[in-house]
């Protein structure tokens, strides 16, 4: 068998992503506001036309940040489903009273445990670049959305400065705009719409919101299989032990990159928030 060489994109893998969120889930909600904002997510939800009366699936839902905004648009909690592969992240979502009537599922988003055409909208924020096979994942999302329904993904764009780009792509996959569009097209979605979104405290640091529609005439989408995900299939114990040292090394390098990127992003965001606050008009002036 041909040896599979893993790319450096450290967290673009289910095992490494699980390791990361095992500890990051404990501080995620404290640090997340320095990376994304409600305004960014609202722009994406607007693009996808998420509204009351819909059945909605949140893929890579994490602690429920995006789901809370879905509820804020009038979607009933009982018609909202959250899926994530991290128990640590989902446990934070379970603790939110607003999501008590929602369905929370611990599973791999590449092979969705739902019947075809179960939802009106499938949404995600900050998760698409964790998928080793993004086209497979998006096609699965198209399978479970109803004909004429919309799939939405929001995610970071590749930084332009060379050093930042090197660090970012060592930590995880950071797609280009063309990557996002290509994935949606290859998955079979149509009427693709995309916008750049940014945080109010840094209008020059862009992310992408992109959505596509399941064609009304597309009656059947085959469900994904585990062999669609991994180039090595499902290795046995010997195979897992063989790849474990490489995974550990890859994860360690990715964490080294994050140790630089994370504090830089937090500092940049904190400075931007401070500038935004000083520009805000004072009461009575």
C-alpha positions as CSV (number, residue, x, y, z in Angstrom):
1,X,0.0,0.0,0.0
2,X,1.2,3.5,-0.8
3,X,2.3,5.4,2.3
4,X,0.1,8.4,3.1
5,X,2.1,11.6,4.0
6,X,0.1,13.8,6.3
7,X,0.3,17.6,5.5
8,X,1.4,20.0,8.2
9,X,-2.0,21.5,8.7
10,X,-2.0,20.2,12.2
11,X,-5.6,20.3,13.3
12,X,-7.0,19.3,9.9
13,X,-7.6,15.8,11.4
14,X,-10.1,14.4,13.7
15,X,-7.7,12.9,16.3
16,X,-5.6,16.0,16.6
17,X,-8.6,18.3,16.7
18,X,-10.0,16.2,19.6
19,X,-6.8,16.5,21.5
20,X,-6.8,20.2,21.0
21,X,-10.4,20.8,22.2
22,X,-9.9,18.4,25.1
23,X,-8.1,21.3,26.8
24,X,-9.2,24.3,24.7
25,X,-12.8,23.7,25.5
26,X,-12.1,24.8,29.1
27,X,-11.1,28.3,28.0
28,X,-12.9,28.6,24.6
29,X,-15.8,30.8,25.7
30,X,-13.4,33.2,27.4
31,X,-11.1,33.5,24.3
32,X,-13.5,33.1,21.5
33,X,-14.6,36.8,21.5
34,X,-11.1,37.8,20.5
35,X,-11.3,35.7,17.3
36,X,-14.9,36.1,16.0
37,X,-17.9,38.3,16.7
38,X,-21.7,38.2,16.7
39,X,-21.7,40.7,13.8
40,X,-19.7,38.2,11.6
41,X,-22.1,35.4,12.4
42,X,-25.2,37.5,11.9
43,X,-23.9,38.4,8.4
44,X,-23.6,34.7,7.5
45,X,-27.0,33.9,8.9
46,X,-28.5,36.7,6.9
47,X,-26.8,35.4,3.7
48,X,-28.4,31.9,4.3
49,X,-31.8,33.4,5.2
50,X,-32.1,31.6,8.5
51,X,-35.4,32.5,10.1
52,X,-38.3,31.3,12.3
53,X,-40.1,28.1,11.4
54,X,-37.0,26.2,10.1
55,X,-35.3,23.0,11.1
56,X,-31.7,23.9,11.5
57,X,-28.5,21.8,11.9
58,X,-25.4,23.4,13.4
59,X,-22.3,21.5,12.3
60,X,-19.2,21.7,14.5
61,X,-21.5,23.5,16.9
62,X,-19.0,23.5,19.8
63,X,-20.3,25.4,22.8
64,X,-23.4,26.6,20.9
65,X,-22.2,30.1,20.1
66,X,-23.8,30.1,16.6
67,X,-26.8,28.1,17.8
68,X,-27.6,30.8,20.3
69,X,-27.8,33.3,17.5
70,X,-30.0,31.0,15.5
71,X,-32.4,30.9,18.4
72,X,-32.2,34.7,18.4
73,X,-33.7,34.7,14.9
74,X,-36.9,32.9,16.1
75,X,-35.9,29.3,15.4
76,X,-37.4,27.1,18.1
77,X,-35.0,25.2,20.3
78,X,-36.7,21.9,19.6
79,X,-36.1,22.4,15.9
80,X,-32.4,23.0,16.3
81,X,-29.8,20.2,16.3
82,X,-26.1,20.6,17.3
83,X,-23.4,18.2,16.3
84,X,-19.7,18.2,17.3
85,X,-17.0,15.5,17.8
86,X,-15.7,17.2,21.0
87,X,-17.5,16.1,24.3
88,X,-15.8,19.0,26.1
89,X,-17.3,21.6,23.7
90,X,-20.8,20.0,23.7
91,X,-20.8,19.9,27.5
92,X,-20.7,23.7,27.5
93,X,-23.6,23.8,25.1
94,X,-25.6,21.4,27.2
95,X,-25.2,23.7,30.2
96,X,-27.0,26.5,28.4
97,X,-30.7,26.6,29.5
98,X,-31.7,28.1,26.1
99,X,-30.6,24.9,24.4
100,X,-32.3,22.4,26.8
101,X,-34.9,21.5,24.2
102,X,-32.4,21.2,21.3
103,X,-30.9,17.9,20.1
104,X,-27.1,17.6,20.8
105,X,-25.2,14.8,19.0
106,X,-21.6,13.7,19.6
107,X,-20.4,12.4,16.2
108,X,-18.0,13.0,13.3
109,X,-19.5,15.5,10.9
110,X,-18.1,13.7,7.8
111,X,-20.8,11.0,8.2
112,X,-23.9,12.7,9.6
113,X,-26.2,10.4,11.6
114,X,-29.3,11.9,10.1
115,X,-31.9,10.9,7.5
116,X,-31.7,12.6,4.1
117,X,-33.7,15.9,3.7
118,X,-34.1,16.4,7.5
119,X,-33.3,20.1,7.7
120,X,-34.1,23.4,6.0
121,X,-30.7,25.0,6.8
122,X,-27.3,23.5,7.7
123,X,-25.0,26.1,9.2
124,X,-21.4,26.1,10.5
125,X,-19.0,28.6,11.8
126,X,-15.2,28.0,12.3
127,X,-15.4,24.3,11.6
128,X,-15.1,23.6,7.9
129,X,-11.3,23.8,7.8
130,X,-11.0,21.1,10.4
131,X,-12.4,18.5,8.0
132,X,-9.7,16.4,6.2
133,X,-12.2,16.0,3.4
134,X,-14.2,19.2,3.2
135,X,-16.0,18.2,-0.1
136,X,-17.2,15.0,1.5
137,X,-18.4,17.0,4.6
138,X,-20.2,19.6,2.5
139,X,-21.8,16.9,0.3
140,X,-23.1,15.2,3.5
141,X,-24.6,18.6,4.6
142,X,-26.3,18.9,1.2
143,X,-27.7,15.3,1.7
144,X,-29.4,16.2,5.0
145,X,-30.8,19.5,3.8
146,X,-34.1,19.5,2.0
147,X,-34.3,20.2,-1.7
148,X,-34.1,24.0,-2.1
149,X,-32.5,24.2,1.3
150,X,-29.3,26.1,2.0
151,X,-25.9,25.0,3.4
152,X,-23.8,27.8,5.0
153,X,-20.2,27.8,6.1
154,X,-18.2,30.6,7.8
155,X,-14.5,30.4,8.3
156,X,-11.2,32.2,8.3
157,X,-9.3,33.2,5.2
158,X,-5.6,32.6,4.6
159,X,-3.5,35.5,5.9
160,X,-1.5,37.4,3.3
161,X,1.7,38.2,5.3
162,X,4.1,35.3,4.5
163,X,5.1,34.6,8.1
164,X,1.6,34.7,9.4
165,X,0.5,32.4,6.6
166,X,3.2,29.9,7.4
167,X,2.2,29.9,11.1
168,X,-1.5,29.7,10.3
169,X,-1.2,26.8,7.8
170,X,1.1,24.9,10.3
171,X,-1.6,25.1,12.9
172,X,-4.6,24.3,10.7
173,X,-5.9,24.6,7.1
174,X,-6.6,28.3,6.2
175,X,-8.4,28.2,2.8
176,X,-8.5,30.9,0.1
177,X,-11.7,32.3,-1.3
178,X,-11.2,30.1,-4.3
179,X,-10.9,27.0,-2.1
180,X,-14.2,27.7,-0.4
181,X,-16.0,28.2,-3.8
182,X,-14.4,25.1,-5.3
183,X,-15.5,22.9,-2.4
184,X,-19.1,24.1,-2.7
185,X,-19.2,23.6,-6.4
186,X,-17.6,20.2,-6.3
187,X,-20.1,19.1,-3.6
188,X,-22.9,19.8,-6.0
189,X,-24.4,22.9,-4.5
190,X,-25.8,25.7,-6.7
191,X,-26.7,29.4,-6.5
192,X,-23.5,29.9,-4.5
193,X,-23.2,33.2,-2.7
194,X,-20.2,34.5,-0.7
195,X,-19.3,37.6,1.2
196,X,-16.4,38.7,3.2
197,X,-17.1,39.3,6.9
198,X,-15.0,41.0,9.6
199,X,-15.0,41.9,13.2
200,X,-16.1,45.5,14.1
201,X,-12.8,46.0,15.8
202,X,-10.7,45.0,12.8
203,X,-12.3,45.6,9.4
204,X,-9.1,44.6,7.6
205,X,-9.0,41.0,8.9
206,X,-11.5,39.1,6.8
207,X,-13.3,35.8,7.0
208,X,-15.6,34.2,4.5
209,X,-19.3,33.4,4.7
210,X,-20.5,31.2,1.8
211,X,-23.7,29.4,1.1
212,X,-25.2,27.2,-1.6
213,X,-28.5,25.6,-2.4
214,X,-29.4,22.0,-2.9
215,X,-30.9,21.8,-6.4
216,X,-34.7,21.2,-6.3
217,X,-34.3,18.4,-8.9
218,X,-31.6,16.6,-6.9
219,X,-33.7,13.7,-5.4
220,X,-30.9,11.5,-4.1
221,X,-27.5,12.2,-2.5
222,X,-25.5,9.1,-1.5
223,X,-24.6,9.0,2.2
224,X,-20.9,9.2,2.9
225,X,-19.0,6.2,4.1
226,X,-16.0,6.1,6.5
227,X,-13.7,5.1,3.6
228,X,-14.6,8.4,1.9
229,X,-12.8,10.2,4.7
230,X,-9.5,8.5,5.4
231,X,-6.9,7.8,2.6
232,X,-5.8,4.8,4.7
233,X,-9.3,3.6,5.5
234,X,-9.8,2.5,9.1
235,X,-6.5,1.2,10.2
236,X,-6.2,-1.6,12.8
237,X,-4.3,-1.3,16.1
238,X,-0.9,-1.8,14.3
239,X,-1.7,0.9,11.8
240,X,-2.8,3.3,14.5
241,X,0.4,2.7,16.5
242,X,2.4,3.2,13.3
243,X,0.9,6.6,12.7
244,X,0.8,7.7,16.3
245,X,4.3,9.2,16.6
246,X,3.7,11.2,13.4
247,X,0.4,12.5,14.8
248,X,2.0,13.5,18.1
249,X,4.8,15.3,16.2
250,X,2.4,17.0,13.9
251,X,0.2,18.0,16.9
252,X,3.3,19.4,18.8
253,X,4.3,21.5,15.8
254,X,0.8,22.8,15.4
255,X,0.6,23.7,19.1
256,X,3.9,25.6,18.7
257,X,2.4,27.6,15.9
258,X,-0.7,28.3,18.0
259,X,1.4,29.4,20.9
260,X,2.5,32.3,18.7
261,X,-0.7,32.9,16.7
262,X,-3.1,32.8,19.6
263,X,-1.5,35.6,21.8
264,X,-0.9,37.7,18.6
265,X,-4.6,37.5,17.7
266,X,-5.7,38.3,21.3
267,X,-3.4,41.3,21.5
268,X,-4.5,42.6,18.1
269,X,-8.2,42.1,19.0
270,X,-7.7,43.8,22.4
271,X,-6.1,46.8,20.8
272,X,-8.8,47.0,18.1
273,X,-11.5,46.8,20.8
274,X,-9.8,49.6,22.7
275,X,-9.6,51.8,19.6
276,X,-13.3,51.1,18.8
277,X,-14.3,52.0,22.4
278,X,-12.4,55.3,22.3
279,X,-14.1,56.3,19.0
280,X,-17.6,55.6,20.3
281,X,-19.5,58.7,21.2
282,X,-19.8,59.4,24.9
283,X,-23.3,59.8,26.4
284,X,-24.6,63.3,26.4
285,X,-22.1,64.5,23.8
